[in-house]
Amino acid sequence: MIKPKMLKEGDIVATISSSWGGPSVFPERYQVGKKQLEDLFSVKVIESKYALKPADWLYRNPEARAEDLMSCFADDQINGIVSTIGGDESVRILPYIDIDVIKSNPKVFMGYSDTTISHLICYKSGFTSFYGPSIMSGFAENGGIPKYLENSVRKSCFSSKPIGLIEPSTGWTVEKLDWGNQKNQNIKRKLSEPTGPEVIQGNGKISGHLLGGCVEVLEMVKGTDFFPNISEWSGAIMFLETSEETPDLDSFIRWIRNYGSIGIFNVINGIILGRPGGDIPINEIDKYDKALKMVISEELGLTELPIIVQMDFGHTDPMFTIPYGIKAEIDCDNNKFSILESGVEL
């Protein structure tokens, strides 16, 4: 994998709406995220051509969204790209992507959830991208960007040193405060006690390159040229997380079984699972963990495949950032997860 150039103070970061047009629906929330990103990281944030277009226009024009993505990568004045927000249908941009345009212009790209599609475009292009916060969810956090998120972004995108041990956050939240009510922006969301990380099977230390995304979105891209083939999964640490829509458990189990039928679990080195987002009672927060282990261990008989769950990435906040294709390590005996390389270069 090619590592993009690290970001630094004064760089230009473009925002892009390759999925849902959230900035047009909640413009104040978008502006908060833009300002907090600029102020904390001392970068200049600009919008791509269509980033602020109405949500219904963006839905009707996936070709324009693809054009926007390619234009941001092709523009030499832009040093990094951050998704404004996720969504549920950016898979529709794939027919319009010229992979050579992306491949020829590696740079820092960040987002999560439905942005999994754009990450797989970057992965197919052969360079590292970053599964992390978006402008409206993460960088626009109520009451300011959390220190946990800030530190992770700095280590991942603003430093060429190895990222190192991923410490657990001191608390997490999925509390919903209406983005349409501007008074809520100054109210910090309530944090729950840490629930992880937790190794639920495996022994010793294993390492591998990071590959994965949001499970619902990965289902949309299966069967396309952009879904990693079995050789690309070989030796990987798969990272998975569920969206705020709280997929039903039976669907989650069927998706995991599908990975088994493809043969992916026979070739990867380990799995990390994000803490689930959405409205899940705290006493059920581990239901996906148990389901994952049931399929992997009981149905497939892979009782030694390392699995670590309740990780601070994905649809709970604050989140840490995951660089695609970079070598990481699960230390099963000490319940630890580390990213062994830098995500960027000087």
C-alpha positions in Angstrom: 0.0 0.0 0.0 1.1 3.5 -0.8 1.0 5.9 2.2 -0.3 9.4 1.4 1.6 12.5 2.5 0.9 13.5 6.0 -1.3 16.5 6.7 0.2 19.6 8.4 -0.9 23.0 9.5 -2.0 25.2 6.7 -3.0 22.4 4.4 -6.2 22.5 2.4 -8.8 19.9 3.3 -11.8 19.5 1.0 -15.2 18.2 2.3 -17.3 16.0 0.0 -20.8 14.6 0.1 -20.4 11.3 -1.8 -23.5 9.9 -0.1 -26.2 11.8 1.7 -26.4 15.6 1.4 -26.5 16.2 5.1 -25.0 19.7 4.9 -28.1 21.0 3.1 -30.4 19.5 5.7 -28.4 20.7 8.8 -26.2 23.5 7.5 -25.4 24.8 11.0 -24.2 21.4 12.1 -22.0 21.3 9.0 -20.5 24.7 9.7 -19.7 23.7 13.3 -17.8 20.7 12.1 -15.9 22.7 9.5 -14.9 25.4 12.1 -13.9 22.9 14.8 -11.7 21.0 12.3 -10.1 24.2 11.1 -9.6 25.7 14.6 -8.2 22.5 16.2 -6.0 21.2 13.4 -5.1 24.6 11.8 -6.1 23.5 8.3 -8.1 25.4 5.7 -11.4 23.6 4.9 -13.1 24.1 1.5 -16.1 22.5 -0.1 -16.0 20.3 -3.2 -18.1 21.5 -6.1 -21.3 19.6 -5.0 -20.7 19.2 -1.3 -23.5 21.6 -0.3 -26.0 20.7 -2.9 -29.5 19.8 -1.8 -29.8 16.2 -0.6 -32.5 15.3 -3.1 -30.3 16.7 -6.0 -27.3 14.6 -4.8 -29.5 11.5 -4.6 -30.6 12.0 -8.2 -27.0 12.6 -9.4 -24.6 9.8 -8.4 -22.5 10.6 -11.5 -21.9 14.2 -10.1 -20.9 12.7 -6.8 -18.4 10.5 -8.5 -17.1 13.4 -10.4 -16.7 15.4 -7.2 -14.6 12.5 -5.6 -12.3 12.3 -8.6 -12.0 16.1 -8.9 -10.9 16.3 -5.2 -8.2 13.7 -5.7 -7.0 15.2 -9.0 -6.7 18.8 -7.6 -3.1 19.3 -6.6 -4.1 22.2 -4.3 -6.1 19.8 -2.0 -4.1 17.9 0.6 -6.8 15.9 2.2 -10.5 15.0 1.8 -13.1 14.4 4.6 -16.7 13.1 4.0 -19.4 15.4 5.3 -21.5 12.5 6.5 -22.4 8.9 5.6 -25.7 7.7 4.1 -26.9 4.5 2.5 -26.4 4.5 -1.3 -23.0 5.8 -2.3 -22.5 2.4 -4.0 -24.3 4.1 -6.9 -21.2 6.1 -7.7 -19.2 3.0 -8.6 -20.1 2.8 -12.3 -18.9 6.4 -12.8 -15.5 6.0 -11.1 -12.3 6.2 -13.2 -9.9 4.3 -11.0 -6.9 5.7 -12.8 -7.8 9.2 -11.6 -7.8 8.1 -8.0 -4.8 5.8 -8.3 -2.6 8.6 -9.7 -3.4 11.1 -6.9 -3.1 9.4 -3.4 -3.9 11.7 -0.5 -5.5 11.5 3.0 -9.1 10.5 2.7 -11.3 10.1 5.8 -14.9 9.2 6.7 -16.9 6.2 7.9 -20.2 4.3 7.6 -21.4 4.5 4.0 -18.0 6.1 3.1 -16.8 2.5 3.2 -17.5 2.6 -0.5 -15.0 5.3 -1.1 -12.5 3.6 1.1 -12.7 0.5 -1.1 -12.1 2.7 -4.1 -8.9 4.0 -2.4 -7.9 0.4 -1.4 -8.4 -0.8 -5.0 -6.2 2.2 -6.0 -3.5 0.9 -3.8 -3.2 3.5 -1.1 -4.1 3.9 2.5 -7.3 5.8 3.6 -8.6 6.4 7.0 -11.8 5.0 8.6 -12.6 7.8 11.0 -14.7 10.8 11.8 -16.8 12.8 9.3 -17.4 16.5 9.4 -20.9 16.3 10.8 -20.4 13.3 13.0 -17.2 13.4 14.9 -15.6 16.8 14.0 -18.9 18.5 14.8 -19.2 16.8 18.2 -21.3 18.8 20.7 -19.2 20.9 23.0 -16.0 20.5 20.9 -14.0 17.7 19.4 -13.2 15.0 22.0 -9.5 14.7 23.0 -9.6 11.0 22.2 -10.7 11.6 18.6 -8.2 14.5 18.3 -5.3 12.4 19.4 -6.2 9.5 17.1 -6.5 11.8 14.0 -3.2 13.5 14.9 -1.4 10.2 15.2 -3.0 8.7 12.1 -2.9 11.7 9.6 -0.6 14.4 11.0 2.4 12.2 12.1 4.7 9.8 10.2 5.5 7.9 13.4 4.0 4.5 14.1 0.5 4.9 15.5 1.1 2.4 18.4 -1.2 1.1 21.1 -4.9 2.1 20.8 -6.0 3.0 24.3 -9.7 2.5 25.1 -11.7 5.6 25.5 -12.8 6.6 29.1 -16.4 6.7 28.0 -18.7 6.4 25.0 -22.0 7.6 23.7 -24.8 7.1 21.2 -27.1 9.7 22.7 -29.1 11.5 20.1 -29.5 15.3 20.4 -31.5 16.9 17.6 -29.1 18.5 15.1 -31.9 20.9 14.1 -31.9 22.5 17.5 -28.9 24.7 17.6 -29.1 25.0 21.4 -28.1 21.3 21.6 -24.7 22.0 20.0 -23.4 23.3 23.4 -24.7 20.4 25.4 -22.1 17.6 25.8 -23.6 14.2 25.3 -23.8 11.8 28.3 -21.1 9.1 28.4 -21.5 5.5 29.3 -18.8 3.5 31.1 -16.2 1.7 28.9 -17.2 -1.7 27.8 -14.1 -2.9 26.1 -11.9 -3.9 24.5 -12.4 -7.6 25.2 -10.7 -10.6 23.6 -13.4 -13.3 23.3 -11.2 -15.9 21.7 -7.6 -16.5 20.6 -4.1 -16.7 22.2 -0.8 -14.9 21.9 -0.1 -12.1 19.4 -1.1 -12.0 15.8 -0.6 -9.3 13.2 -2.0 -8.4 9.8 -3.1 -5.6 7.5 -6.4 -3.8 8.3 -9.3 -4.3 6.0 -13.1 -3.9 6.5 -15.8 -1.3 7.2 -19.4 -1.0 8.0 -21.1 -4.4 7.7 -24.3 -3.1 6.1 -22.3 -1.3 3.4 -20.0 -4.2 2.7 -23.1 -6.2 1.9 -23.9 -3.7 -0.8 -20.5 -3.9 -2.5 -20.2 -7.7 -2.5 -20.0 -9.1 -6.0 -18.6 -5.9 -7.5 -15.0 -5.3 -8.6 -14.5 -3.2 -5.6 -15.0 -5.9 -3.0 -11.6 -7.3 -1.9 -10.9 -10.8 -3.4 -9.9 -13.7 -1.2 -6.2 -13.1 -1.8 -6.5 -9.5 -0.5 -8.1 -10.8 2.7 -5.3 -13.3 3.2 -3.4 -12.4 6.4 -5.7 -9.5 7.2 -7.1 -8.3 10.5 -10.8 -7.7 9.5 -12.5 -4.7 11.2 -16.3 -4.6 11.2 -18.9 -2.3 12.8 -22.7 -1.9 12.6 -24.5 1.3 11.8 -26.8 3.4 13.9 -29.7 1.7 12.3 -29.1 -1.3 14.6 -29.4 -4.2 12.2 -31.4 -7.1 13.5 -29.4 -10.0 14.9 -30.6 -12.6 12.3 -29.4 -10.4 9.5 -26.0 -9.8 11.1 -25.6 -13.6 11.6 -26.4 -14.3 8.0 -23.9 -11.7 6.8 -21.2 -13.3 9.0 -22.1 -16.7 7.7 -21.6 -15.4 4.2 -18.0 -14.4 5.0 -17.6 -18.0 6.1 -19.0 -19.4 2.9 -16.7 -17.2 0.8 -13.8 -18.6 2.8 -12.6 -15.3 4.2 -12.4 -16.5 7.8 -10.1 -19.3 6.8 -7.5 -16.8 5.5 -7.6 -13.8 7.8 -5.5 -13.6 11.0 -8.0 -11.9 13.3 -11.1 -9.8 13.7 -11.8 -6.5 15.6 -15.5 -5.6 16.1 -16.7 -2.1 16.9 -19.1 -1.4 19.7 -22.6 -1.3 18.1 -24.2 2.0 17.5 -28.0 2.7 17.7 -30.6 2.2 20.4 -29.4 -1.0 22.1 -30.0 -1.5 25.8 -26.8 -1.6 27.7 -27.5 -5.2 28.9 -27.6 -6.2 25.2 -24.5 -4.3 24.0 -22.7 -7.6 23.5 -25.3 -9.4 21.4 -23.3 -9.0 18.1 -20.1 -10.1 19.9 -21.9 -13.4 21.0 -23.3 -13.9 17.5 -19.9 -13.4 15.8 -18.3 -15.9 18.1 -21.2 -18.4 17.6 -20.7 -18.4 13.8 -16.9 -18.4 13.9 -16.3 -20.8 16.7 -19.4 -23.1 16.9 -20.5 -23.2 13.2 -17.2 -22.9 11.4 -15.0 -24.5 14.1 -12.4 -21.7 14.0 -11.9 -21.7 17.7 -8.4 -20.2 17.6 -9.2 -17.2 15.3 -8.5 -14.1 17.5 -11.5 -11.8 18.0 -11.5 -8.6 20.0 -14.8 -6.8 20.5 -16.3 -3.6 22.0 -13.7 -1.4 20.2 -14.0 2.4 20.0 -14.6 2.8 16.3 -17.6 3.2 14.1 -21.0 4.5 15.2 -20.2 5.3 18.9 -18.3 8.3 19.9 -15.6 9.2 20.4 -13.9 7.0 17.8 -10.3 6.1 16.9 -9.1 6.1 13.3 -8.3 3.0 11.3 -5.9 3.2 8.3 -6.7 0.7 5.6 -3.9 -1.8 4.6 -1.6 -0.9 7.5 -0.2 -3.6 9.8 -1.8 -4.0 13.2 -1.5 -6.4 16.1 -4.0 -8.1 18.4 -2.4 -9.1 21.7 -4.9 -11.7 23.0 -3.1 -12.4 26.3 -3.0 -8.8 27.3 -6.3 -7.6 25.8 -4.6 -5.0 23.6 -4.7 -3.7 20.0 -2.0 -1.7 18.3 -1.3 -0.3 14.9 2.3 -1.0 14.2 3.0 1.4 11.3 2.4 5.0 10.4 -0.6 5.7 8.2 1.2 8.5 6.3 4.6 9.5 5.1 6.5 12.8 5.2 
